[in-house]
Amino acid sequence: MYANLEMIELFEELESIINNASSIPFSHKSGIDKNEVLGIINEIKALIPEEVKQATWINKERHKIISDAKQEAAEIIAQANKESEKVREEYNSNIEELKKNSEEVVKAYVEASEPVAKAEEQASAIISRAERVANEIRLGSIDYADNVLVNLEYNLKNMLEDISRDRKELQPDR
């Protein structure tokens, strides 16, 4: 309570300095003693309770963590998209290769149906495997991004609980 009264007195002193500052001729500006004003501001800062300083620091850290998590999530999504595109390109390449191979197989074994069936089986297996790998990569990247966000949510909840507890401690008993 004493610190609050001191701070109010210091703010009033600053207000008085500004109001009583002499005007610079032909200008809308006033001249004040910079060192005197900075000294009062430093006194006000010294009166701010440590809990408020800690809460300010916690809030800055929270914003930094959220920003970092968003950036990391964006990087994960970008990497997942790159990997997905790579798998898609590989898949398309495999399809083209399979088409070429199947045409050659058809030409070579027009009369023999067993080799054609085997080639189609292999093509189907390769396609299935490529689709499965692409899906696993996509699901893995989604799981990773979700884990990052779950950890962020947990940390933020803890910080909010700490802030709430600290605020309650600052409140007088009612």
mmCIF file of the C-alpha atoms, coordinates in Angstrom:
data_MODEL
# 
_entry.id   MODEL 
# 
loop_
_atom_site.group_PDB 
_atom_site.id 
_atom_site.type_symbol 
_atom_site.label_atom_id 
_atom_site.label_alt_id 
_atom_site.label_comp_id 
_atom_site.label_asym_id 
_atom_site.label_entity_id 
_atom_site.label_seq_id 
_atom_site.pdbx_PDB_ins_code 
_atom_site.Cartn_x 
_atom_site.Cartn_y 
_atom_site.Cartn_z 
_atom_site.occupancy 
_atom_site.B_iso_or_equiv 
_atom_site.pdbx_formal_charge 
_atom_site.auth_seq_id 
_atom_site.auth_comp_id 
_atom_site.auth_asym_id 
_atom_site.auth_atom_id 
_atom_site.pdbx_PDB_model_num 
ATOM 1   C CA . MET A 1 1   ? 0.000   0.000   0.000   1.00 0.00 ? 1   MET A CA 1 
ATOM 2   C CA . TYR A 1 2   ? 2.887   2.368   0.861   1.00 0.00 ? 2   TYR A CA 1 
ATOM 3   C CA . ALA A 1 3   ? 4.511   1.624   -2.538  1.00 0.00 ? 3   ALA A CA 1 
ATOM 4   C CA . ASN A 1 4   ? 1.240   2.516   -4.292  1.00 0.00 ? 4   ASN A CA 1 
ATOM 5   C CA . LEU A 1 5   ? 1.075   5.871   -2.515  1.00 0.00 ? 5   LEU A CA 1 
ATOM 6   C CA . GLU A 1 6   ? 4.696   6.586   -3.356  1.00 0.00 ? 6   GLU A CA 1 
ATOM 7   C CA . MET A 1 7   ? 4.074   5.712   -7.012  1.00 0.00 ? 7   MET A CA 1 
ATOM 8   C CA . ILE A 1 8   ? 1.037   8.023   -7.130  1.00 0.00 ? 8   ILE A CA 1 
ATOM 9   C CA . GLU A 1 9   ? 3.121   10.827  -5.614  1.00 0.00 ? 9   GLU A CA 1 
ATOM 10  C CA . LEU A 1 10  ? 5.878   10.232  -8.184  1.00 0.00 ? 10  LEU A CA 1 
ATOM 11  C CA . PHE A 1 11  ? 3.359   10.271  -11.052 1.00 0.00 ? 11  PHE A CA 1 
ATOM 12  C CA . GLU A 1 12  ? 1.972   13.530  -9.701  1.00 0.00 ? 12  GLU A CA 1 
ATOM 13  C CA . GLU A 1 13  ? 5.508   14.917  -9.557  1.00 0.00 ? 13  GLU A CA 1 
ATOM 14  C CA . LEU A 1 14  ? 6.069   13.910  -13.203 1.00 0.00 ? 14  LEU A CA 1 
ATOM 15  C CA . GLU A 1 15  ? 2.775   15.531  -14.157 1.00 0.00 ? 15  GLU A CA 1 
ATOM 16  C CA . SER A 1 16  ? 3.798   18.709  -12.352 1.00 0.00 ? 16  SER A CA 1 
ATOM 17  C CA . ILE A 1 17  ? 7.194   18.775  -14.115 1.00 0.00 ? 17  ILE A CA 1 
ATOM 18  C CA . ILE A 1 18  ? 5.516   18.389  -17.504 1.00 0.00 ? 18  ILE A CA 1 
ATOM 19  C CA . ASN A 1 19  ? 2.800   20.967  -16.745 1.00 0.00 ? 19  ASN A CA 1 
ATOM 20  C CA . ASN A 1 20  ? 5.304   23.494  -15.425 1.00 0.00 ? 20  ASN A CA 1 
ATOM 21  C CA . ALA A 1 21  ? 7.850   22.958  -18.214 1.00 0.00 ? 21  ALA A CA 1 
ATOM 22  C CA . SER A 1 22  ? 8.777   26.138  -20.034 1.00 0.00 ? 22  SER A CA 1 
ATOM 23  C CA . SER A 1 23  ? 7.687   26.411  -23.653 1.00 0.00 ? 23  SER A CA 1 
ATOM 24  C CA . ILE A 1 24  ? 10.208  26.732  -26.426 1.00 0.00 ? 24  ILE A CA 1 
ATOM 25  C CA . PRO A 1 25  ? 9.484   29.956  -28.338 1.00 0.00 ? 25  PRO A CA 1 
ATOM 26  C CA . PHE A 1 26  ? 7.759   29.544  -31.731 1.00 0.00 ? 26  PHE A CA 1 
ATOM 27  C CA . SER A 1 27  ? 7.199   25.844  -31.074 1.00 0.00 ? 27  SER A CA 1 
ATOM 28  C CA . HIS A 1 28  ? 4.628   23.533  -29.519 1.00 0.00 ? 28  HIS A CA 1 
ATOM 29  C CA . LYS A 1 29  ? 7.421   21.810  -27.611 1.00 0.00 ? 29  LYS A CA 1 
ATOM 30  C CA . SER A 1 30  ? 8.438   22.190  -24.003 1.00 0.00 ? 30  SER A CA 1 
ATOM 31  C CA . GLY A 1 31  ? 11.788  21.879  -22.285 1.00 0.00 ? 31  GLY A CA 1 
ATOM 32  C CA . ILE A 1 32  ? 12.064  19.520  -19.331 1.00 0.00 ? 32  ILE A CA 1 
ATOM 33  C CA . ASP A 1 33  ? 14.976  18.230  -17.300 1.00 0.00 ? 33  ASP A CA 1 
ATOM 34  C CA . LYS A 1 34  ? 15.601  14.823  -18.847 1.00 0.00 ? 34  LYS A CA 1 
ATOM 35  C CA . ASN A 1 35  ? 17.671  13.520  -15.927 1.00 0.00 ? 35  ASN A CA 1 
ATOM 36  C CA . GLU A 1 36  ? 15.034  14.570  -13.395 1.00 0.00 ? 36  GLU A CA 1 
ATOM 37  C CA . VAL A 1 37  ? 12.233  12.794  -15.328 1.00 0.00 ? 37  VAL A CA 1 
ATOM 38  C CA . LEU A 1 38  ? 14.341  9.663   -15.876 1.00 0.00 ? 38  LEU A CA 1 
ATOM 39  C CA . GLY A 1 39  ? 15.217  9.625   -12.160 1.00 0.00 ? 39  GLY A CA 1 
ATOM 40  C CA . ILE A 1 40  ? 11.522  9.669   -11.228 1.00 0.00 ? 40  ILE A CA 1 
ATOM 41  C CA . ILE A 1 41  ? 10.765  6.916   -13.725 1.00 0.00 ? 41  ILE A CA 1 
ATOM 42  C CA . ASN A 1 42  ? 13.532  4.782   -12.205 1.00 0.00 ? 42  ASN A CA 1 
ATOM 43  C CA . GLU A 1 43  ? 12.059  5.364   -8.737  1.00 0.00 ? 43  GLU A CA 1 
ATOM 44  C CA . ILE A 1 44  ? 8.643   4.223   -10.018 1.00 0.00 ? 44  ILE A CA 1 
ATOM 45  C CA . LYS A 1 45  ? 10.192  1.109   -11.539 1.00 0.00 ? 45  LYS A CA 1 
ATOM 46  C CA . ALA A 1 46  ? 11.888  0.314   -8.246  1.00 0.00 ? 46  ALA A CA 1 
ATOM 47  C CA . LEU A 1 47  ? 8.511   0.463   -6.485  1.00 0.00 ? 47  LEU A CA 1 
ATOM 48  C CA . ILE A 1 48  ? 6.853   -2.050  -8.823  1.00 0.00 ? 48  ILE A CA 1 
ATOM 49  C CA . PRO A 1 49  ? 6.352   -5.313  -6.867  1.00 0.00 ? 49  PRO A CA 1 
ATOM 50  C CA . GLU A 1 50  ? 8.506   -8.285  -7.891  1.00 0.00 ? 50  GLU A CA 1 
ATOM 51  C CA . GLU A 1 51  ? 5.355   -10.318 -8.612  1.00 0.00 ? 51  GLU A CA 1 
ATOM 52  C CA . VAL A 1 52  ? 4.309   -7.834  -11.294 1.00 0.00 ? 52  VAL A CA 1 
ATOM 53  C CA . LYS A 1 53  ? 7.766   -8.024  -12.864 1.00 0.00 ? 53  LYS A CA 1 
ATOM 54  C CA . GLN A 1 54  ? 7.593   -11.828 -12.793 1.00 0.00 ? 54  GLN A CA 1 
ATOM 55  C CA . ALA A 1 55  ? 4.092   -11.813 -14.285 1.00 0.00 ? 55  ALA A CA 1 
ATOM 56  C CA . THR A 1 56  ? 5.330   -9.539  -17.072 1.00 0.00 ? 56  THR A CA 1 
ATOM 57  C CA . TRP A 1 57  ? 8.261   -11.859 -17.729 1.00 0.00 ? 57  TRP A CA 1 
ATOM 58  C CA . ILE A 1 58  ? 5.965   -14.926 -17.702 1.00 0.00 ? 58  ILE A CA 1 
ATOM 59  C CA . ASN A 1 59  ? 3.634   -13.231 -20.174 1.00 0.00 ? 59  ASN A CA 1 
ATOM 60  C CA . LYS A 1 60  ? 6.549   -12.421 -22.515 1.00 0.00 ? 60  LYS A CA 1 
ATOM 61  C CA . GLU A 1 61  ? 7.796   -16.015 -22.269 1.00 0.00 ? 61  GLU A CA 1 
ATOM 62  C CA . ARG A 1 62  ? 4.285   -17.321 -22.981 1.00 0.00 ? 62  ARG A CA 1 
ATOM 63  C CA . HIS A 1 63  ? 4.105   -15.236 -26.141 1.00 0.00 ? 63  HIS A CA 1 
ATOM 64  C CA . LYS A 1 64  ? 7.567   -16.438 -27.155 1.00 0.00 ? 64  LYS A CA 1 
ATOM 65  C CA . ILE A 1 65  ? 6.630   -20.100 -26.577 1.00 0.00 ? 65  ILE A CA 1 
ATOM 66  C CA . ILE A 1 66  ? 3.421   -19.711 -28.565 1.00 0.00 ? 66  ILE A CA 1 
ATOM 67  C CA . SER A 1 67  ? 5.282   -18.004 -31.385 1.00 0.00 ? 67  SER A CA 1 
ATOM 68  C CA . ASP A 1 68  ? 7.993   -20.675 -31.394 1.00 0.00 ? 68  ASP A CA 1 
ATOM 69  C CA . ALA A 1 69  ? 5.381   -23.451 -31.351 1.00 0.00 ? 69  ALA A CA 1 
ATOM 70  C CA . LYS A 1 70  ? 3.489   -21.892 -34.248 1.00 0.00 ? 70  LYS A CA 1 
ATOM 71  C CA . GLN A 1 71  ? 6.710   -21.557 -36.206 1.00 0.00 ? 71  GLN A CA 1 
ATOM 72  C CA . GLU A 1 72  ? 7.702   -25.145 -35.413 1.00 0.00 ? 72  GLU A CA 1 
ATOM 73  C CA . ALA A 1 73  ? 4.239   -26.389 -36.393 1.00 0.00 ? 73  ALA A CA 1 
ATOM 74  C CA . ALA A 1 74  ? 4.470   -24.461 -39.671 1.00 0.00 ? 74  ALA A CA 1 
ATOM 75  C CA . GLU A 1 75  ? 7.907   -25.971 -40.331 1.00 0.00 ? 75  GLU A CA 1 
ATOM 76  C CA . ILE A 1 76  ? 6.585   -29.463 -39.552 1.00 0.00 ? 76  ILE A CA 1 
ATOM 77  C CA . ILE A 1 77  ? 3.658   -28.967 -41.906 1.00 0.00 ? 77  ILE A CA 1 
ATOM 78  C CA . ALA A 1 78  ? 5.974   -27.634 -44.610 1.00 0.00 ? 78  ALA A CA 1 
ATOM 79  C CA . GLN A 1 79  ? 8.291   -30.628 -44.152 1.00 0.00 ? 79  GLN A CA 1 
ATOM 80  C CA . ALA A 1 80  ? 5.323   -33.013 -44.255 1.00 0.00 ? 80  ALA A CA 1 
ATOM 81  C CA . ASN A 1 81  ? 4.131   -31.354 -47.456 1.00 0.00 ? 81  ASN A CA 1 
ATOM 82  C CA . LYS A 1 82  ? 7.613   -31.705 -48.966 1.00 0.00 ? 82  LYS A CA 1 
ATOM 83  C CA . GLU A 1 83  ? 7.766   -35.374 -47.966 1.00 0.00 ? 83  GLU A CA 1 
ATOM 84  C CA . SER A 1 84  ? 4.253   -35.935 -49.280 1.00 0.00 ? 84  SER A CA 1 
ATOM 85  C CA . GLU A 1 85  ? 5.192   -34.301 -52.589 1.00 0.00 ? 85  GLU A CA 1 
ATOM 86  C CA . LYS A 1 86  ? 8.338   -36.421 -52.767 1.00 0.00 ? 86  LYS A CA 1 
ATOM 87  C CA . VAL A 1 87  ? 6.296   -39.599 -52.195 1.00 0.00 ? 87  VAL A CA 1 
ATOM 88  C CA . ARG A 1 88  ? 3.749   -38.404 -54.777 1.00 0.00 ? 88  ARG A CA 1 
ATOM 89  C CA . GLU A 1 89  ? 6.540   -37.839 -57.311 1.00 0.00 ? 89  GLU A CA 1 
ATOM 90  C CA . GLU A 1 90  ? 8.000   -41.245 -56.517 1.00 0.00 ? 90  GLU A CA 1 
ATOM 91  C CA . TYR A 1 91  ? 4.538   -42.757 -56.863 1.00 0.00 ? 91  TYR A CA 1 
ATOM 92  C CA . ASN A 1 92  ? 4.013   -41.079 -60.255 1.00 0.00 ? 92  ASN A CA 1 
ATOM 93  C CA . SER A 1 93  ? 7.476   -42.167 -61.353 1.00 0.00 ? 93  SER A CA 1 
ATOM 94  C CA . ASN A 1 94  ? 6.695   -45.728 -60.296 1.00 0.00 ? 94  ASN A CA 1 
ATOM 95  C CA . ILE A 1 95  ? 3.400   -45.593 -62.185 1.00 0.00 ? 95  ILE A CA 1 
ATOM 96  C CA . GLU A 1 96  ? 5.176   -44.381 -65.325 1.00 0.00 ? 96  GLU A CA 1 
ATOM 97  C CA . GLU A 1 97  ? 7.812   -47.061 -64.922 1.00 0.00 ? 97  GLU A CA 1 
ATOM 98  C CA . LEU A 1 98  ? 5.125   -49.661 -64.355 1.00 0.00 ? 98  LEU A CA 1 
ATOM 99  C CA . LYS A 1 99  ? 3.281   -48.487 -67.451 1.00 0.00 ? 99  LYS A CA 1 
ATOM 100 C CA . LYS A 1 100 ? 6.463   -48.809 -69.514 1.00 0.00 ? 100 LYS A CA 1 
ATOM 101 C CA . ASN A 1 101 ? 7.256   -52.179 -67.980 1.00 0.00 ? 101 ASN A CA 1 
ATOM 102 C CA . SER A 1 102 ? 3.710   -53.432 -68.432 1.00 0.00 ? 102 SER A CA 1 
ATOM 103 C CA . GLU A 1 103 ? 3.721   -52.371 -72.099 1.00 0.00 ? 103 GLU A CA 1 
ATOM 104 C CA . GLU A 1 104 ? 6.974   -54.234 -72.598 1.00 0.00 ? 104 GLU A CA 1 
ATOM 105 C CA . VAL A 1 105 ? 5.624   -57.252 -70.755 1.00 0.00 ? 105 VAL A CA 1 
ATOM 106 C CA . VAL A 1 106 ? 2.440   -57.206 -72.802 1.00 0.00 ? 106 VAL A CA 1 
ATOM 107 C CA . LYS A 1 107 ? 4.431   -57.031 -76.009 1.00 0.00 ? 107 LYS A CA 1 
ATOM 108 C CA . ALA A 1 108 ? 6.807   -59.769 -74.914 1.00 0.00 ? 108 ALA A CA 1 
ATOM 109 C CA . TYR A 1 109 ? 4.172   -62.083 -73.523 1.00 0.00 ? 109 TYR A CA 1 
ATOM 110 C CA . VAL A 1 110 ? 1.080   -61.418 -75.561 1.00 0.00 ? 110 VAL A CA 1 
ATOM 111 C CA . GLU A 1 111 ? 0.098   -65.004 -75.607 1.00 0.00 ? 111 GLU A CA 1 
ATOM 112 C CA . ALA A 1 112 ? 1.207   -65.859 -72.047 1.00 0.00 ? 112 ALA A CA 1 
ATOM 113 C CA . SER A 1 113 ? -1.279  -64.538 -69.512 1.00 0.00 ? 113 SER A CA 1 
ATOM 114 C CA . GLU A 1 114 ? 0.654   -65.615 -66.404 1.00 0.00 ? 114 GLU A CA 1 
ATOM 115 C CA . PRO A 1 115 ? 3.523   -63.103 -66.795 1.00 0.00 ? 115 PRO A CA 1 
ATOM 116 C CA . VAL A 1 116 ? 1.036   -60.303 -67.481 1.00 0.00 ? 116 VAL A CA 1 
ATOM 117 C CA . ALA A 1 117 ? -0.915  -61.220 -64.345 1.00 0.00 ? 117 ALA A CA 1 
ATOM 118 C CA . LYS A 1 118 ? 2.318   -61.258 -62.329 1.00 0.00 ? 118 LYS A CA 1 
ATOM 119 C CA . ALA A 1 119 ? 3.295   -57.826 -63.680 1.00 0.00 ? 119 ALA A CA 1 
ATOM 120 C CA . GLU A 1 120 ? -0.112  -56.442 -62.797 1.00 0.00 ? 120 GLU A CA 1 
ATOM 121 C CA . GLU A 1 121 ? 0.194   -57.987 -59.355 1.00 0.00 ? 121 GLU A CA 1 
ATOM 122 C CA . GLN A 1 122 ? 3.607   -56.380 -58.893 1.00 0.00 ? 122 GLN A CA 1 
ATOM 123 C CA . ALA A 1 123 ? 2.288   -53.034 -60.132 1.00 0.00 ? 123 ALA A CA 1 
ATOM 124 C CA . SER A 1 124 ? -0.615  -53.249 -57.735 1.00 0.00 ? 124 SER A CA 1 
ATOM 125 C CA . ALA A 1 125 ? 1.723   -54.162 -54.856 1.00 0.00 ? 125 ALA A CA 1 
ATOM 126 C CA . ILE A 1 126 ? 4.057   -51.254 -55.650 1.00 0.00 ? 126 ILE A CA 1 
ATOM 127 C CA . ILE A 1 127 ? 1.126   -48.829 -55.860 1.00 0.00 ? 127 ILE A CA 1 
ATOM 128 C CA . SER A 1 128 ? -0.298  -50.114 -52.571 1.00 0.00 ? 128 SER A CA 1 
ATOM 129 C CA . ARG A 1 129 ? 3.084   -49.819 -50.898 1.00 0.00 ? 129 ARG A CA 1 
ATOM 130 C CA . ALA A 1 130 ? 3.602   -46.265 -52.205 1.00 0.00 ? 130 ALA A CA 1 
ATOM 131 C CA . GLU A 1 131 ? 0.141   -45.225 -51.023 1.00 0.00 ? 131 GLU A CA 1 
ATOM 132 C CA . ARG A 1 132 ? 0.745   -46.840 -47.614 1.00 0.00 ? 132 ARG A CA 1 
ATOM 133 C CA . VAL A 1 133 ? 4.121   -45.075 -47.210 1.00 0.00 ? 133 VAL A CA 1 
ATOM 134 C CA . ALA A 1 134 ? 2.599   -41.725 -48.218 1.00 0.00 ? 134 ALA A CA 1 
ATOM 135 C CA . ASN A 1 135 ? -0.224  -42.206 -45.725 1.00 0.00 ? 135 ASN A CA 1 
ATOM 136 C CA . GLU A 1 136 ? 2.197   -43.220 -42.942 1.00 0.00 ? 136 GLU A CA 1 
ATOM 137 C CA . ILE A 1 137 ? 4.322   -40.108 -43.544 1.00 0.00 ? 137 ILE A CA 1 
ATOM 138 C CA . ARG A 1 138 ? 1.238   -37.887 -43.540 1.00 0.00 ? 138 ARG A CA 1 
ATOM 139 C CA . LEU A 1 139 ? -0.132  -39.469 -40.346 1.00 0.00 ? 139 LEU A CA 1 
ATOM 140 C CA . GLY A 1 140 ? 3.285   -39.354 -38.670 1.00 0.00 ? 140 GLY A CA 1 
ATOM 141 C CA . SER A 1 141 ? 3.692   -35.655 -39.384 1.00 0.00 ? 141 SER A CA 1 
ATOM 142 C CA . ILE A 1 142 ? 0.168   -34.954 -38.126 1.00 0.00 ? 142 ILE A CA 1 
ATOM 143 C CA . ASP A 1 143 ? 0.902   -36.920 -34.927 1.00 0.00 ? 143 ASP A CA 1 
ATOM 144 C CA . TYR A 1 144 ? 4.141   -35.022 -34.414 1.00 0.00 ? 144 TYR A CA 1 
ATOM 145 C CA . ALA A 1 145 ? 2.452   -31.645 -34.908 1.00 0.00 ? 145 ALA A CA 1 
ATOM 146 C CA . ASP A 1 146 ? -0.321  -32.727 -32.520 1.00 0.00 ? 146 ASP A CA 1 
ATOM 147 C CA . ASN A 1 147 ? 2.264   -33.772 -29.891 1.00 0.00 ? 147 ASN A CA 1 
ATOM 148 C CA . VAL A 1 148 ? 3.991   -30.391 -30.169 1.00 0.00 ? 148 VAL A CA 1 
ATOM 149 C CA . LEU A 1 149 ? 0.651   -28.627 -29.723 1.00 0.00 ? 149 LEU A CA 1 
ATOM 150 C CA . VAL A 1 150 ? -0.337  -30.875 -26.776 1.00 0.00 ? 150 VAL A CA 1 
ATOM 151 C CA . ASN A 1 151 ? 2.965   -30.053 -25.037 1.00 0.00 ? 151 ASN A CA 1 
ATOM 152 C CA . LEU A 1 152 ? 2.433   -26.366 -25.749 1.00 0.00 ? 152 LEU A CA 1 
ATOM 153 C CA . GLU A 1 153 ? -1.109  -26.537 -24.385 1.00 0.00 ? 153 GLU A CA 1 
ATOM 154 C CA . TYR A 1 154 ? 0.136   -28.304 -21.232 1.00 0.00 ? 154 TYR A CA 1 
ATOM 155 C CA . ASN A 1 155 ? 2.852   -25.689 -20.665 1.00 0.00 ? 155 ASN A CA 1 
ATOM 156 C CA . LEU A 1 156 ? 0.436   -22.830 -21.275 1.00 0.00 ? 156 LEU A CA 1 
ATOM 157 C CA . LYS A 1 157 ? -2.110  -24.313 -18.851 1.00 0.00 ? 157 LYS A CA 1 
ATOM 158 C CA . ASN A 1 158 ? 0.606   -24.600 -16.197 1.00 0.00 ? 158 ASN A CA 1 
ATOM 159 C CA . MET A 1 159 ? 1.671   -21.014 -16.787 1.00 0.00 ? 159 MET A CA 1 
ATOM 160 C CA . LEU A 1 160 ? -1.937  -19.803 -16.591 1.00 0.00 ? 160 LEU A CA 1 
ATOM 161 C CA . GLU A 1 161 ? -2.459  -21.753 -13.365 1.00 0.00 ? 161 GLU A CA 1 
ATOM 162 C CA . ASP A 1 162 ? 0.717   -20.204 -11.930 1.00 0.00 ? 162 ASP A CA 1 
ATOM 163 C CA . ILE A 1 163 ? -0.417  -16.736 -12.969 1.00 0.00 ? 163 ILE A CA 1 
ATOM 164 C CA . SER A 1 164 ? -3.870  -17.305 -11.489 1.00 0.00 ? 164 SER A CA 1 
ATOM 165 C CA . ARG A 1 165 ? -2.345  -18.589 -8.232  1.00 0.00 ? 165 ARG A CA 1 
ATOM 166 C CA . ASP A 1 166 ? 0.039   -15.620 -8.101  1.00 0.00 ? 166 ASP A CA 1 
ATOM 167 C CA . ARG A 1 167 ? -2.840  -13.186 -8.714  1.00 0.00 ? 167 ARG A CA 1 
ATOM 168 C CA . LYS A 1 168 ? -4.840  -14.780 -5.916  1.00 0.00 ? 168 LYS A CA 1 
ATOM 169 C CA . GLU A 1 169 ? -1.867  -14.373 -3.596  1.00 0.00 ? 169 GLU A CA 1 
ATOM 170 C CA . LEU A 1 170 ? -1.718  -10.684 -4.521  1.00 0.00 ? 170 LEU A CA 1 
ATOM 171 C CA . GLN A 1 171 ? -5.394  -10.130 -3.672  1.00 0.00 ? 171 GLN A CA 1 
ATOM 172 C CA . PRO A 1 172 ? -6.198  -9.145  -0.056  1.00 0.00 ? 172 PRO A CA 1 
ATOM 173 C CA . ASP A 1 173 ? -8.428  -11.607 1.824   1.00 0.00 ? 173 ASP A CA 1 
ATOM 174 C CA . ARG A 1 174 ? -12.054 -10.836 1.115   1.00 0.00 ? 174 ARG A CA 1 
# 
